[in-house]
Amino acid sequence: MKKIILLVVALPIFGKAQENLYANESHVVTLFFPSPIRQALTGAEHFTFSYNRDSGQHFGILQANKGDDSNLLVLTADGRAYAYGLSYSKHLPITHHFIEVGESIGRETETKVTSIPLVCDTIPKIELTKRIDAEKEMVVKGAEYVLGRKTEILKTKRKNGLILRLKELFYHADQVYVELEIQNRSEIDFELDILEIYRVNGKKGRRSSHQKLELKSIFKYNQPHIVRSGHGHCFVHVVPKFTLGDSEKLLVELHEKKGSRIVKVHWD
């Protein structure tokens, strides 16, 4: 006998139109949520939604076999509920969705959720005054998603009162989202000139011209022009997908404009 779970969700007075998601057996459709997934249910067995039940990851994988339409209910760690219609389709219009908090249909309860204090300055919202293509909009949403997460610090470098942190790398499709944080604990404002990311071959005996391969940024999100004394900023660089070999390291170089301060972070 299947266990029946009754969910009471606090819904707004005016209901939202339910978005429909498409899936099949030959592709994976990835859903990224703003809070870790706590529980997910599909209305039919020919639709499957897989997620990490142990570590509480932000994303899940949707697949389907041919069959009738159904629905998906997802509950996240912050108490929000998300509902979507499900349909089988051989041709998928999109294979990844970055879910926003505003898409929630409500909360399980109205209990107060404890807020996490921000380490960095408030992240400004981008005003999309001009129409941008879907691909660029997806990259923007991806960067917002990365900055909204609580991420691991991979490496920290302190020099001349400056702190440069390389945070978690987020791989998606053919791109890598590199999250960075800079804090200025010196008494002088820091004006950014150049921030470059390299793959560095650590083998000795090679010419220097072959040691560094620049990973040119496809997109930069929330990168400040200046970091005032006593302030910090988190930002994201999107670069082409890469993997590091056994003898390779990742190098991030930050240069000051009209100044001599340079901070370098190596990570392997």
C-alpha positions in Angstrom: 0.0 0.0 0.0 1.4 3.4 -1.0 1.8 6.0 1.7 -0.4 9.0 1.2 1.1 12.4 2.3 -1.3 15.2 3.0 0.3 18.6 2.5 -1.3 21.8 3.7 0.1 24.8 1.8 -0.6 28.4 2.6 -1.7 29.8 -0.7 -2.2 33.4 -1.7 -5.8 34.5 -2.4 -5.1 34.9 -6.1 -3.6 31.7 -7.5 -0.8 31.7 -10.0 -0.9 30.0 -13.4 0.9 26.7 -13.2 3.9 26.4 -15.5 4.3 23.3 -17.6 7.6 21.4 -17.8 8.5 19.0 -20.6 10.7 15.9 -20.3 11.6 12.6 -22.0 13.8 9.6 -21.6 16.8 10.7 -23.7 17.6 14.0 -22.0 17.8 15.3 -18.5 16.0 18.5 -17.5 17.7 20.3 -14.6 15.7 22.5 -12.1 17.7 24.8 -9.9 15.9 26.1 -6.8 16.9 29.1 -4.6 16.8 26.8 -1.5 17.9 23.2 -1.0 15.2 20.6 -2.0 13.7 18.8 1.0 11.1 16.7 -0.7 9.6 16.2 -4.1 6.7 14.2 -5.5 5.5 13.4 -9.0 1.9 12.4 -9.7 2.8 9.5 -12.0 5.5 6.8 -12.0 6.6 7.5 -15.6 7.9 10.9 -14.5 10.9 10.8 -12.2 12.5 13.7 -10.3 15.9 12.8 -8.7 17.7 14.9 -6.1 20.2 14.3 -3.4 18.2 13.5 -0.2 21.3 13.5 2.0 23.2 16.7 1.3 20.3 18.9 0.4 21.4 20.2 -3.0 19.7 23.0 -4.8 19.0 21.1 -8.1 17.1 18.1 -9.2 16.9 16.1 -12.4 13.6 15.5 -14.3 13.1 12.6 -16.8 10.0 10.9 -18.3 8.8 8.0 -20.2 5.9 8.3 -22.6 2.6 8.7 -20.9 -0.2 11.0 -19.8 0.4 14.4 -18.3 1.0 14.7 -14.6 2.4 17.2 -12.0 5.3 17.8 -9.8 5.4 19.2 -6.2 8.7 20.4 -4.7 9.2 21.5 -1.1 12.4 23.4 -0.2 14.3 23.8 3.0 12.9 27.3 3.6 9.4 26.0 3.7 8.3 27.1 0.3 6.3 24.9 -2.1 6.5 24.9 -5.9 4.1 23.2 -8.3 4.4 22.4 -12.0 2.5 20.6 -14.7 4.4 17.7 -16.4 4.2 16.6 -20.0 6.1 14.1 -22.2 7.7 15.5 -25.3 10.3 14.1 -27.8 11.5 17.7 -28.4 12.4 19.8 -25.4 12.1 23.6 -25.6 14.6 23.9 -22.7 16.7 21.6 -20.6 17.4 23.8 -17.6 15.3 26.0 -15.4 16.5 28.5 -12.8 13.6 28.8 -10.4 12.9 32.1 -8.6 11.4 32.5 -5.2 8.5 34.4 -6.8 7.4 31.2 -8.5 6.5 29.6 -5.2 2.8 28.8 -4.7 3.0 29.4 -1.0 4.5 28.0 2.2 3.8 24.9 4.2 3.5 27.0 7.3 3.7 30.7 8.2 6.5 30.1 10.7 9.3 32.7 10.5 12.4 31.5 8.7 15.7 32.6 10.4 17.7 34.8 8.0 21.4 34.3 7.3 23.5 37.5 7.7 25.1 38.7 4.5 28.9 38.8 4.4 29.0 41.1 1.4 27.3 44.3 0.4 23.8 44.0 -0.9 23.7 42.6 -4.4 22.0 45.1 -6.7 19.2 44.0 -9.0 19.7 44.3 -12.7 17.1 46.4 -14.4 16.4 44.6 -17.7 15.3 47.8 -19.6 16.2 46.2 -22.9 15.2 42.9 -24.4 18.0 40.4 -24.1 18.2 37.0 -25.6 17.3 33.9 -23.7 20.8 32.6 -23.4 22.2 35.8 -21.8 19.2 36.0 -19.5 19.9 32.4 -18.4 23.5 33.3 -17.6 22.4 36.3 -15.5 20.0 34.0 -13.6 22.8 31.5 -13.1 25.1 34.2 -11.6 22.3 35.4 -9.3 21.7 31.8 -8.2 25.4 31.3 -7.4 25.6 34.5 -5.4 22.5 33.6 -3.5 23.9 30.3 -2.2 26.0 29.7 0.9 29.2 28.5 -0.8 32.5 26.9 0.3 35.7 29.0 0.2 38.3 27.2 -1.9 41.3 29.5 -1.3 42.0 32.8 0.4 44.9 35.2 -0.3 45.7 38.2 2.0 48.0 41.0 0.8 48.4 44.7 1.5 45.2 44.8 3.5 43.3 43.1 0.7 41.5 39.7 0.9 40.7 37.8 -2.3 38.7 34.7 -1.9 38.1 32.0 -4.6 34.8 30.4 -3.8 33.0 27.3 -5.1 33.1 26.6 -8.9 29.6 25.9 -10.4 29.6 23.9 -13.6 26.6 24.2 -15.9 26.5 23.0 -19.5 29.6 24.3 -21.3 30.3 27.1 -18.8 31.8 27.5 -15.3 30.6 30.1 -12.8 33.5 31.3 -10.7 32.5 33.1 -7.5 34.9 35.6 -6.1 35.0 37.8 -3.0 37.2 40.8 -2.3 37.4 42.6 1.0 39.3 45.8 1.5 40.7 46.1 5.1 43.3 48.7 4.1 42.8 52.4 4.7 42.8 53.2 0.9 40.0 52.5 -1.5 40.9 49.8 -4.1 40.0 50.6 -7.7 39.9 47.5 -9.9 41.7 47.4 -13.2 42.0 43.8 -14.4 40.9 40.5 -13.1 42.2 37.5 -15.1 41.7 33.8 -14.6 44.3 31.3 -15.9 45.0 27.6 -16.1 48.6 27.2 -15.0 50.8 24.1 -15.8 52.8 23.3 -12.7 55.4 21.2 -14.4 58.9 22.6 -14.1 61.2 22.9 -17.1 58.7 24.4 -19.5 58.9 27.8 -21.0 56.9 30.5 -19.3 54.9 31.2 -22.4 53.4 27.8 -22.2 52.7 27.8 -18.5 49.6 30.0 -18.4 46.4 29.7 -20.5 43.9 32.5 -20.0 40.3 31.5 -19.4 38.6 34.6 -21.0 35.5 35.7 -19.2 32.3 35.3 -21.2 30.3 37.3 -18.7 30.9 39.3 -15.5 28.2 39.8 -12.9 28.3 42.3 -10.0 32.0 43.1 -10.4 32.6 46.4 -8.6 34.7 49.2 -10.1 35.9 50.3 -6.7 36.0 48.6 -3.2 35.9 51.2 -0.5 37.9 50.9 2.6 36.2 48.6 5.1 33.8 47.1 2.4 33.6 43.8 0.5 32.0 42.6 -2.6 31.0 39.2 -4.1 30.9 38.8 -7.8 30.9 36.1 -10.5 32.9 35.5 -13.7 31.6 33.0 -16.2 34.3 31.2 -18.3 34.3 28.4 -20.8 34.1 24.9 -19.2 37.4 23.5 -18.1 39.0 20.8 -16.0 42.3 20.9 -14.3 44.9 18.1 -14.9 47.0 16.6 -12.2 49.8 19.1 -12.7 47.5 22.1 -13.3 46.3 24.9 -11.0 43.8 27.7 -11.3 45.2 31.2 -11.0 43.2 34.4 -10.3 45.1 37.7 -10.7 43.6 41.0 -9.5 45.3 44.2 -10.4 44.8 47.7 -9.1 44.1 50.6 -11.4 46.5 53.5 -11.0 48.3 51.6 -8.3 50.7 48.8 -7.6 48.7 46.4 -5.5 48.3 42.9 -7.1 46.7 39.9 -5.4 47.0 36.4 -6.8 45.2 33.2 -5.7 46.4 29.7 -6.7 44.1 26.7 -6.3 44.5 23.1 -7.3 
